[in-house]
Amino acid sequence: MTAETISLSRHAAFTGKVFSVMKVILHIGAQRTATTSFQAYLRGNTDWLSKRGVGYWGPHRTRRGGLFSGLVRGSEQELAGEIEKAKREIGARVERLAKQGKTHLIVSDENMLGTARLNVRAKQLYPDAAQHLERFARAFDGMVSGVVLSVRSLETYWPSALAFSLGRGGHLARADELDQIVEGPRGWRDVVSDTSAAFSGVDVTVDSYETYAPQPEKRLAYMTDGAVELPETHARLWLHRSPDLAQLRRAFAQRGGNPAKLPSGEGRWLPFDEVQSAKLKENYADDLFWLHAGAGGVATFVEEDQPDQAGANPSGGATTRGHKNDGKDGRMARAG
């Protein structure tokens, strides 16, 4: 038996052990679905959760810490080496957590799915999702227990993505480009199907921005099967909002653009006309119908009546969003 065979045998045995003692959950986003706020909630409560058996890896570890470095760009030959390198590192870290008695590991990084900027350039939802996710499936190599994807109404997702892109130096979308987005071939159904195909045999769970964005504790509750009490501290942070019209006009002017090309007034930028918005809303309704009907067996759509374990509240940290548009029930306003 070769050293490689022995290594593979040990990995297979370890993978089975991980499934029996610790669940590894990949939260892949998408962007503009309050992913950054969810990550801030997890990071702000890292110690609290760790003591209760829940580990967390976010962008501070996956990107800045270099864990996922090299998994997105490069030729297939270059990526093969990077994937093997990431597989070894991920396996070693997961094994350490399992030995420490962790019951769940939440890995949250929306760049696993792709980027909102790429969506804007391609004028469609995550055209390279299958390719991106397949690489991460190989890097985690059988250690993943579940994948979580968040969807958002296309009527609000696209204005948010376009505003964010424009605020970061992107160009102002033309009328024909807006039409291409509205008539684009891909919806959330395609993204969900790509996710299921990349992580064959792994449970894929889908939730909605409209329900879970303002309730990160409930999102974490279903990820952890309601097995631990969850804190409310940092649960009402609202981060990474898309820029409003006033901010966009300033950013546009600073780089030599004509701010008069943007609408006057304040508040959110709504680049689509009523007909286009109605079409985007209809497309999302079709996606939701498919999800509610069982998603063809490739995913489970999470409803709001999941077990609510929230309520514990460790000291310190922000406890309210503090935004004048917050609803009375504590939900964040739908902008962003």
Salt bridges, closest charged atoms under 4 A:
GLU76 OE2 - ARG138 NH1 3.18
GLU84 OE2 - LYS87 NZ 3.10
GLU89 OE2 - ARG93 NE 2.58
GLU95 OE2 - LYS99 NZ 3.57
ASP109 OD1 - ARG63 NH2 2.87
GLU110 OE1 - ARG63 NH2 3.35
GLU134 OE1 - ARG138 NH1 3.57
ASP141 OD2 - HIS11 NE2 2.88
ASP141 OD2 - LYS87 NZ 3.91
ASP176 OD1 - ARG174 NE 2.96
GLU177 OE2 - LYS123 NZ 3.93
GLU177 OE1 - HIS171 NE2 2.93
GLU177 OE2 - ARG174 NH1 3.40
ASP194 OD2 - ARG186 NH2 2.78
ASP207 OD2 - ARG219 NE 2.99
GLU217 OE2 - ARG236 NH2 2.80
ASP225 OD2 - LYS23 NZ 3.22
ASP225 OD2 - HIS104 NE2 3.21
GLU229 OE2 - ARG52 NE 3.39
GLU266 OE2 - ARG249 NH2 3.70
GLU303 OE2 - HIS292 ND1 2.97
GLU304 OE2 - ARG331 NH2 2.50
ASP308 OD2 - LYS218 NZ 3.94
ASP329 OD2 - ARG331 NE 3.26
